[in-house]
Amino acid sequence: MVWWTWLIVIVVLYIFAGLKIVKEYERGVRFTLGRFSGVMNPGLRVVLPIIQSWQRVDMRVKAVDVPDQDCMTKDNISVNVNAVIYYKVADSEKAIIKVEHFNYAISQLAQTTMRNIVGEVELDELLGQRDKISGKIQQIVDTASDPWGIKVESVELKDVVLPADMKRVMGKQAEAEREKRAVIIKAEGEVIAATNMSKAAAMLSRYDGALHLRTLQTINDLSSDQSNTVIFAVPLEVLRALEGLSKKKV
C-alpha cells in the first residue's frame, strides 16, 4: 500500500506542477512533444511537464517607438524622422510559429518602411501631409505583418528634424512670403482708397459749396490739434472764381 500512496502523491504533484493560469489579456500557445497542439484561452489550464510546453502571448495593443532614421527625401534633403507604431497580436499561433520575436520584427519592418516612404516624397509633402504618409506606412507594415498574425492599429510620425542650414533657408523663405503678402495687401488697399477718393471727388464736384463745407470741416478737425502748425486750405471754387474775374477784366 505504501508504493501506491507514493504513486498517487507523485501523480498529484505532477498534475499540480502542470497547472497554469492564463490571464484575460493573454493566450497560451501549447506544444506537445514539440508539435503545436492548440491555443489556451484565459483561465486555469493544464500543461503536462516534460511532455508539453507553452508560451504566453500578450494580446494587448503595444506601442513601439521607431528610433530616429536618417532619411533622404525625394528632393535630396537629409532629415531625421522618428515615429511610434501601435499594433496587437491578432493570431497568437502565427505570432509564435511564423516569426521569431515578432516585437523585433515589427520594429525593423517599420524602420525600413519609413525610410522607403520618406524617400518617395518631397520635403514640403513630408512636413505638410504627415497623416497621409503615416497611412501609407501603416498600410505597408500591416500587409507585410499579416502572415505573422499581427494587426497594425496606427502609425504616427512624431518628429521631423531638419538640418540647421535648411531651417535658416526655410525661415528666409517664410519671411519673403510674408513680405510679399504685405506688399500685395498694401497695394490692394491703395487701389481701394484711390477708388473711394475718386468717387468722393466726383460727388463733391456735383454740388456747389460741398468742397467749401469739407474744407471747413477739415479746419475744425485741425483746431482740436495741439500742434503749432496751422494749415489753411483754399477751396478750388475760390481759385476758379478768381480766375473767372481775371478773365472778365481782360
Beta strands, then each sheet from edge to edge (+ up, - down):
strand 1: 19-22
strand 2: 26-32
strand 3: 35-40
strand 4: 43-46
strand 5: 52-58
strand 6: 62-72
strand 7: 78-89
strand 8: 150-161
sheet 1: 1+ 4-
sheet 2: 3+ 2- 5+
sheet 3: 6+ 7- 8+
end
